[in-house]
Amino acid sequence: MTATARLTIAGSSASIPRPDRACSSYLVDDGETPIVLDLGTGALANLRRYADYDRLSAVVISHMHADHFIDLIPLRYALRYGSRRRANKLPVHLPPGGLAMLRTLVSAFANEGGEFLSDVFEIGEYDPSAPLLIDGATLRFAPTSHYIPAFAVRWDRHGASVTYSADTAPDQRVVELARESDVFLCEATLRVGEDEPGVRGHSTAADAATMARDAGVRRLVLTHYGEESTALDLDESARPIFDGEIVVADDHRIFDL
């Protein structure tokens, strides 16, 4: 295991950013291959404290809800006009169907000249059924239970592992992907007793703890929660279910893997 491998929380909010907090974004960096999992609202400013945007190896997007990808736009401006330039284009890996949606969104900026995305990004859509290799790191995916197609992501390199649930209701496919992970980074959007109308697409802290327990992970990191939730509430909901380490994510927290 690489001693310098770290998980940094660049954004931990659900779709409405908590005060002074960004939406979902997580940097996994082993000192050689910094990979960003999601880049939600406001996350780029936080991310810049920990990794220069020209140094990133890739950005991987779990699903095409704005709170998980919208800061690709300011990242594009940074790469095109910022003082730090790259010798090559930054790989951005979108879920199936994501490229058409992103192109539609940025079509409003077409009058700026050039190709708004491809002038700085090498954009593609990953195959969720196959491993994605990025400079020695292996990423694997599993579909989640959400309102649109979404994919949990597992990062492995040199014996260290992080599984990110993306947005999901309790799902055995996510459990299998997370099996024996060092860190299970799991959403906890719903508060205790909160019900979603219709088809579920999110989890409570207790749901996250159940998935963590069933997957046999070492550490559970609860994330993607709103301002109505407190760290104490989330911890107290999860602790009776999962007896491993439990941490409530907050922007700028760093975890050694």
N, C-alpha and C positions, 0 to 999 in steps of 0.2 A: 504494500500500500504506500502511495506517495504521501509523505508527511505533510506536504504543503496543501493538500487538497482541502478546499473549503467551499461551503455553501453560504452565500451572502443574500440576505433578503433585501431586494431593491424595491419591493412593493408588496404589501400584505392585505390591502383592502379588498372588499367585494366591489360591486359595480359602482357604488358611490364612494369616492375616496373619503376616508376619515380625515379630520383636520390634520394638516401637516403630514399626511401619509399618501402614498401612491397606490395604484392598483397593481395587480399581480405581476411580479417579475422576480426571477431568481437566477443568480449567477453561480454557476458551478465552475470552479477554477482550480486546477491542479498545478498552476504555475507555468503550464505549457499550452493548455488548450482551454481558454475561457469561453464557455458556452452559456448563452442566456436562454432560459426557458420562460417564454412569454415576455411581453414588453408593454404593459398596460399603462393607463393614464397616469402621467407624471413620473413614470419610473426612470426615464432616461437621466433626469437630473440626479437622482439618487445613485444610479448605476455609475455615473461618471466619477464618483468618489473612489471607486474600487477598481475600475478597469477603463483605460482610455478606449474610446470608441474605435480607434484605428487598430487596436490590438485584439479585438474580439475575433474568435474563430468562427462563430456562427450564432444565429438566432433561430430558435425553434419555437413555433407557435402551436399551442395545443388546440385551439379552436378559434373561430372567427367571430367572437363577441368583442366589442370595442375595448372593454376593460382588460383584454388580454393581448391586444396587438396595436392599439392606436399610436403608441409612441414610436412605431416604425417611421412615422412621418417626420417628427423632429430629428430622428436618427438619420434619415435621408438628408436633411438639410445640413446636419453636422458633417456628414461624409462628403457632401458636395462643396460646401462653402466654409467649413471650419478650418482652423489652422493646422489640424493634424490630418494628413492625407494617407491613404492606403496605396500600396503598390498594386493590389488586386481588389476585385469586388468582394464585398462581404456576403457570404452565403446566408440566405434566409430560407428556412424550410417551413413551408405552410402545410396545413392538412389538405386532404383532397377537396378540390373545389375552392380553395382559398385564394388562388391567384386571380380568378375572374372577379371575385368580390373585391379584392384589394385594388385591382385595376379600375373597377367601377368607381370606387371611393376616390381615388386620386385623379380621376379624369377631370375633375374641376381645376386641377393645376396644370393642365396640358399646355397652357399658353406660356409657361416658363421656359420653353425651349428644351430640346433634347427629350429623351425618354425618362420620365420622372422616376421610375423604379430602376430600370436596367442600367442607368448611367453610374450607379454606385452599388447596386445589389445584384447578386447572382441568385435569382429566385427560382425555387422549384417546389414541388409538392411531394412530400414523403409518402411512401407506401407503408401504411400502418401494420401490414402483415410481415414486413421484412425489417431486419436490423438496419439502422442508419449509422455508418461509420464516419466519424469526424476526427481526423488527425489523431487516431489512436484511441479515442473514446467510442464506446458502443452505446447507441440509444435504441431502445425498444419501446413499443407502443401497445396500448390496449384500448379498445373503445370504452367509453364511459356512458353512464345513464344521464343524459342532459337533453336540453330542448333542441339543440342542433348537434350535428356530428362533432364529437369532441374526443380527445385521446389523452389518456394518461401517458406519462413519459418516464422511462427508467434510464438513468445514466450509470454506466459502469466503466471504470478504468483502474487498472493496477490494484484490483481487489477492493476498491471503494465503490459504494453504490448509493444513489439517491433515486427514490421514486416520487414523482410529483403527480398527484391525483387529477390535476386540472379541475374542472367543475363536474361534479357527479353526485347523484344519489348513491346509496350503498350498492356496490356492484362486485360480484365475485371475480369478474375479469380484472378489476383493479387489484383485488387481493392477490390474485395469482401473479400479476406483474410485480407487485411489491414484495413478494416472498423473500424473507430474510434480508431485506435492505438495511443498510446502516441508518438511513434516514428515510422516513415516510412523511413527505410533505403533503398534508391532506387538508382540503378545504373544510371549513366549519361555518358555513354561511348561516344556517338556520339556528335560531335560539331555542332553548329548551321549551318544548310545548308548541313551537311554531309549526304550522301546517302549510304546505304548498297546495294551492288549488290545482286540480287536475293531475297531470303526469308530473312526478317529482323529477327535479334536476339538480338538487343540492343535498348536503348532509348537515347533520348536527355534529357537535363535538363528540357526543356519545356514539354516533354512527362512525365517525372517523376512528375512535378508539376501538370499536368492534372490528373494523377492517384491519387496523394495526395489530390487534391481538391475533386475529385469524391468520395474518400473513407472517407472524413471528418476527416483526421488525425490531430493531434495537432501540430506535428513538422515533417518537412521534412529534412532529412539528405541526401545530394547528395554524391554519392561515385562511385568507379570503373571508374575513369577517367584517361586519359593519360596526358603526359607532355605538350601537345599542348593546353590543356584547362587550364584556370586560374580560381581561385575562383570568380573573378569579372565577368567573362564571364558566369559561371554557375549560379551565383546568379541573374544576370541581365536577363537571359533567363527564370528563374523560377518565379521571383517575380511578373510579371504582371498577372500570372495565379493563383498562390496560395497565399492567404492572411494570412496564418498562419506563424509560425516561420520557416525560412529556414536557414540551416547551410550547408556549404560545408565541408565534412569530410576531415580530414587529420590524418596521423598516430599519435597516442598518444593523440588524443582528447578524453575527457571523458564527458559523458552526464548523469546527474541524471535523473532518470525516475519518 
